[in-house]
Amino acid sequence: MIYRRRRRGSAVRPGFYRFESQQRRHMFGYGDGDFVRLRDEFGNIWQGIAEESDDNTVRFIFRDPDGRRISGVSDSYGVTLRDEFGNTWRGFLD
């Protein structure tokens, strides 16, 4: 069997996240390691994780208290997220 070792700590750098949707809605927040917490323009809190994969991309999954979910990936240039309604959010880590 092949086992994959889980690394201690996270290679995802801490920083400030900022996203904007096609409808000009905003989300912003702070991430430290693999934990990220965002707030949208309506005051909803989105908590999520950032998992780094072997090909140097980062996968993000966010959930709010109402059970809604936004997920996406990041390469070295920016972050692209999509919610369950098909809306696209683009952003960056500062």
KOLBAMAR-12714 format. One line per field, with one value per residue: x, y, z of N, C-alpha, C in turn; residue in one letter; residue number from 1. Coordinates in Angstrom, 2 decimals, decimal comma. Layout:
BEGIN
n.u <- X | ...
n.v <- Y | ...
n.w <- Z | ...
ca.u <- X | ...
ca.v <- Y | ...
ca.w <- Z | ...
c.u <- X | ...
c.v <- Y | ...
c.w <- Z | ...
residuo <- A | ...
num <- NUM | ...
END
This chain:
BEGIN
n.u <- 0,83 | 0,36 | 1,21 | 0,41 | 2,20 | 1,32 | 2,09 | 3,51 | 2,26 | 1,58 | 2,02 | 0,75 | 0,71 | 0,17 | -2,22 | -4,12 | -7,23 | -9,11 | -12,05 | -14,08 | -17,23 | -18,97 | -21,19 | -20,33 | -20,13 | -18,58 | -16,09 | -14,05 | -11,21 | -9,14 | -6,44 | -4,67 | -2,21 | -3,71 | -6,31 | -9,02 | -10,91 | -13,66 | -15,62 | -18,64 | -20,32 | -22,77 | -22,43 | -22,20 | -20,40 | -17,86 | -16,24 | -13,34 | -11,05 | -7,72 | -6,11 | -3,08 | -1,94 | -0,02 | 0,88 | 1,45 | -0,84 | -3,60 | -6,41 | -9,52 | -12,15 | -15,12 | -17,58 | -20,74 | -22,78 | -25,39 | -25,17 | -24,41 | -22,03 | -18,82 | -16,30 | -13,00 | -9,97 | -6,49 | -3,82 | -0,49 | -1,10 | -3,70 | -6,96 | -9,74 | -13,10 | -16,19 | -19,66 | -22,63 | -24,62 | -23,44 | -22,13 | -19,21 | -16,30 | -13,54 | -10,24 | -7,53 | -4,58 | -3,18
n.v <- -1,18 | 2,27 | 5,01 | 8,28 | 10,84 | 13,18 | 16,54 | 18,40 | 21,42 | 24,17 | 25,10 | 27,20 | 30,57 | 33,08 | 35,78 | 38,55 | 38,14 | 38,90 | 39,04 | 39,30 | 39,19 | 38,46 | 40,06 | 42,24 | 41,89 | 41,68 | 39,92 | 39,52 | 38,90 | 37,18 | 34,89 | 32,27 | 30,09 | 27,03 | 27,74 | 29,83 | 32,80 | 34,57 | 37,53 | 38,60 | 41,20 | 41,41 | 40,79 | 38,12 | 35,35 | 33,41 | 30,42 | 28,51 | 26,20 | 25,86 | 23,84 | 22,57 | 21,10 | 18,54 | 19,61 | 22,29 | 23,89 | 25,40 | 24,38 | 25,68 | 25,66 | 26,92 | 27,53 | 28,75 | 29,67 | 28,99 | 26,79 | 27,09 | 26,83 | 27,56 | 26,93 | 26,41 | 26,93 | 27,87 | 29,24 | 30,35 | 32,96 | 33,95 | 33,57 | 31,54 | 31,10 | 29,27 | 29,30 | 27,45 | 28,25 | 28,80 | 31,18 | 33,11 | 33,89 | 35,97 | 36,55 | 37,52 | 36,95 | 38,93
n.w <- 0,00 | -0,60 | 1,25 | 2,16 | 3,52 | 5,93 | 6,17 | 8,83 | 10,09 | 7,85 | 4,48 | 3,41 | 3,27 | 5,80 | 5,70 | 4,25 | 2,78 | -0,14 | -2,01 | -4,96 | -6,53 | -9,65 | -9,60 | -8,23 | -5,49 | -2,26 | -0,37 | 2,45 | 4,57 | 6,99 | 6,94 | 8,52 | 8,26 | 7,59 | 8,21 | 7,47 | 7,71 | 6,65 | 5,90 | 4,54 | 2,60 | 3,78 | 6,39 | 7,05 | 8,32 | 7,03 | 7,35 | 6,77 | 5,16 | 3,90 | 1,75 | 0,75 | -2,23 | -3,96 | -6,38 | -6,02 | -5,91 | -4,20 | -2,45 | -1,57 | 0,80 | 1,96 | 4,46 | 5,65 | 8,54 | 7,77 | 6,17 | 3,54 | 0,83 | -0,50 | -2,82 | -4,20 | -6,15 | -6,04 | -7,83 | -8,39 | -8,99 | -8,33 | -6,74 | -7,42 | -6,86 | -6,53 | -5,95 | -4,79 | -6,52 | -8,90 | -9,17 | -9,66 | -7,87 | -7,62 | -6,48 | -4,27 | -2,30 | 0,07
ca.u <- 0,00 | 1,06 | 0,70 | 0,81 | 2,50 | 0,78 | 3,11 | 3,19 | 2,20 | 1,01 | 2,84 | -0,07 | 1,18 | -0,91 | -2,42 | -5,44 | -7,92 | -10,15 | -12,72 | -15,17 | -18,01 | -19,36 | -22,21 | -19,63 | -20,22 | -17,23 | -15,78 | -12,69 | -10,90 | -7,77 | -6,10 | -3,41 | -1,98 | -4,76 | -7,61 | -9,36 | -12,20 | -14,07 | -16,89 | -19,16 | -20,85 | -23,98 | -22,04 | -22,11 | -19,06 | -17,52 | -15,04 | -12,90 | -9,71 | -6,90 | -5,29 | -2,10 | -1,76 | 1,34 | 1,25 | 1,57 | -2,11 | -4,26 | -7,86 | -10,24 | -13,54 | -15,70 | -18,98 | -21,32 | -23,65 | -26,61 | -24,89 | -23,97 | -20,64 | -18,05 | -15,02 | -12,23 | -8,54 | -5,57 | -2,49 | 0,40 | -1,53 | -4,92 | -7,89 | -11,03 | -14,07 | -17,52 | -20,66 | -23,55 | -25,48 | -22,64 | -21,49 | -17,76 | -15,62 | -12,12 | -9,58 | -6,09 | -4,05 | -2,27
ca.v <- 0,00 | 3,54 | 5,94 | 9,66 | 11,49 | 14,52 | 17,44 | 19,22 | 22,83 | 24,44 | 25,95 | 28,32 | 31,71 | 33,89 | 37,06 | 39,13 | 37,68 | 39,79 | 38,45 | 40,06 | 38,36 | 39,12 | 41,05 | 43,26 | 41,64 | 41,56 | 39,12 | 39,80 | 38,31 | 36,85 | 33,48 | 31,95 | 28,67 | 26,43 | 28,24 | 31,13 | 33,32 | 35,68 | 38,20 | 39,19 | 42,55 | 41,34 | 40,46 | 36,68 | 34,83 | 32,19 | 29,80 | 27,48 | 25,67 | 25,93 | 22,63 | 22,59 | 19,80 | 18,26 | 20,39 | 23,69 | 24,60 | 25,39 | 24,20 | 26,37 | 25,27 | 27,80 | 27,29 | 29,72 | 28,99 | 28,53 | 25,59 | 27,37 | 26,45 | 28,11 | 26,23 | 26,78 | 26,66 | 28,98 | 28,98 | 31,37 | 34,29 | 34,41 | 32,57 | 31,50 | 30,34 | 29,15 | 28,88 | 26,42 | 28,82 | 29,00 | 32,49 | 33,04 | 34,88 | 36,05 | 37,34 | 37,37 | 36,94 | 40,08
ca.w <- 0,00 | -0,64 | 2,24 | 1,95 | 4,79 | 6,13 | 6,68 | 10,00 | 9,72 | 6,54 | 3,63 | 2,99 | 4,06 | 6,38 | 5,05 | 4,09 | 1,58 | -0,67 | -3,16 | -5,56 | -7,44 | -10,91 | -9,25 | -7,45 | -4,06 | -1,70 | 0,81 | 2,89 | 5,85 | 7,32 | 7,03 | 9,19 | 8,00 | 6,78 | 8,64 | 6,87 | 8,14 | 5,79 | 6,18 | 3,31 | 2,77 | 4,59 | 7,75 | 7,26 | 8,56 | 6,28 | 7,87 | 5,85 | 5,21 | 2,70 | 1,69 | -0,34 | -2,88 | -4,40 | -7,56 | -5,59 | -5,91 | -2,90 | -2,55 | -0,51 | 1,05 | 2,97 | 4,83 | 6,56 | 9,52 | 7,13 | 5,40 | 2,17 | 0,62 | -1,61 | -2,91 | -5,37 | -6,16 | -6,23 | -8,35 | -7,85 | -9,43 | -7,69 | -6,22 | -8,08 | -6,08 | -7,11 | -4,97 | -5,29 | -7,55 | -10,09 | -9,16 | -9,58 | -7,05 | -7,90 | -5,46 | -4,09 | -0,94 | 0,21
c.u <- 0,87 | 0,40 | 1,24 | 1,03 | 1,91 | 1,86 | 2,62 | 3,21 | 1,61 | 1,93 | 2,04 | 0,28 | 0,00 | -1,04 | -3,87 | -6,02 | -8,97 | -10,70 | -13,81 | -15,89 | -18,32 | -20,40 | -21,65 | -19,87 | -18,82 | -17,21 | -14,33 | -12,46 | -9,44 | -7,59 | -4,76 | -3,19 | -3,10 | -6,16 | -7,84 | -10,75 | -12,51 | -15,38 | -17,36 | -19,79 | -22,15 | -23,70 | -21,97 | -20,66 | -18,90 | -16,21 | -14,63 | -11,47 | -9,03 | -5,97 | -4,36 | -1,95 | -0,33 | 1,80 | 1,27 | 0,31 | -2,73 | -5,76 | -8,51 | -11,67 | -14,03 | -17,15 | -19,44 | -22,26 | -24,95 | -26,40 | -24,50 | -22,48 | -20,07 | -16,72 | -14,31 | -10,76 | -7,76 | -4,31 | -1,60 | -0,06 | -2,76 | -5,78 | -9,18 | -11,94 | -15,39 | -18,48 | -21,64 | -24,53 | -24,73 | -21,99 | -19,99 | -17,23 | -14,15 | -11,46 | -8,10 | -5,79 | -2,99 | -1,31
c.v <- 1,24 | 4,46 | 7,33 | 10,31 | 12,87 | 15,39 | 18,17 | 20,67 | 22,99 | 25,35 | 27,14 | 29,51 | 32,50 | 35,21 | 37,45 | 38,68 | 38,71 | 39,19 | 39,37 | 39,15 | 39,14 | 40,20 | 42,16 | 43,11 | 41,35 | 40,60 | 39,43 | 39,15 | 37,94 | 35,35 | 33,30 | 30,46 | 28,12 | 26,88 | 29,64 | 31,53 | 34,58 | 36,28 | 38,82 | 40,54 | 42,58 | 40,97 | 38,98 | 36,27 | 33,51 | 31,65 | 28,67 | 27,07 | 25,86 | 24,73 | 22,72 | 21,19 | 19,68 | 19,11 | 21,90 | 24,51 | 24,46 | 25,30 | 24,84 | 25,84 | 26,15 | 27,42 | 28,41 | 28,99 | 28,46 | 27,28 | 25,83 | 27,11 | 27,15 | 27,37 | 26,66 | 26,47 | 27,95 | 28,46 | 30,09 | 32,79 | 34,82 | 33,24 | 32,68 | 30,57 | 30,28 | 28,67 | 27,89 | 26,94 | 29,08 | 30,36 | 32,34 | 34,20 | 34,84 | 36,93 | 37,02 | 37,35 | 38,02 | 39,85
c.w <- 0,00 | 0,37 | 1,94 | 3,31 | 4,83 | 6,77 | 7,91 | 9,58 | 8,32 | 5,77 | 3,09 | 3,88 | 4,62 | 5,64 | 4,96 | 2,75 | 1,17 | -1,95 | -3,65 | -6,55 | -8,72 | -10,66 | -8,36 | -5,94 | -3,54 | -0,52 | 1,18 | 4,24 | 5,96 | 7,38 | 7,71 | 9,06 | 7,14 | 7,19 | 8,08 | 7,36 | 7,33 | 6,28 | 4,87 | 3,62 | 3,57 | 6,04 | 8,05 | 7,42 | 7,81 | 6,85 | 6,94 | 6,06 | 3,86 | 2,73 | 0,50 | -0,91 | -3,38 | -5,58 | -7,29 | -5,82 | -4,53 | -3,14 | -1,33 | -0,42 | 2,20 | 3,20 | 5,75 | 7,52 | 8,92 | 6,27 | 3,95 | 2,05 | -0,61 | -1,63 | -4,18 | -5,19 | -6,38 | -6,89 | -7,81 | -8,18 | -8,70 | -7,26 | -7,01 | -7,29 | -6,83 | -6,02 | -5,59 | -6,35 | -8,85 | -10,19 | -8,94 | -8,76 | -7,38 | -6,85 | -5,35 | -2,60 | -0,85 | 1,36
residuo <- M | I | Y | R | R | R | R | R | G | S | A | V | R | P | G | F | Y | R | F | E | S | Q | Q | R | R | H | M | F | G | Y | G | D | G | D | F | V | R | L | R | D | E | F | G | N | I | W | Q | G | I | A | E | E | S | D | D | N | T | V | R | F | I | F | R | D | P | D | G | R | R | I | S | G | V | S | D | S | Y | G | V | T | L | R | D | E | F | G | N | T | W | R | G | F | L | D
num <- 1 | 2 | 3 | 4 | 5 | 6 | 7 | 8 | 9 | 10 | 11 | 12 | 13 | 14 | 15 | 16 | 17 | 18 | 19 | 20 | 21 | 22 | 23 | 24 | 25 | 26 | 27 | 28 | 29 | 30 | 31 | 32 | 33 | 34 | 35 | 36 | 37 | 38 | 39 | 40 | 41 | 42 | 43 | 44 | 45 | 46 | 47 | 48 | 49 | 50 | 51 | 52 | 53 | 54 | 55 | 56 | 57 | 58 | 59 | 60 | 61 | 62 | 63 | 64 | 65 | 66 | 67 | 68 | 69 | 70 | 71 | 72 | 73 | 74 | 75 | 76 | 77 | 78 | 79 | 80 | 81 | 82 | 83 | 84 | 85 | 86 | 87 | 88 | 89 | 90 | 91 | 92 | 93 | 94
END
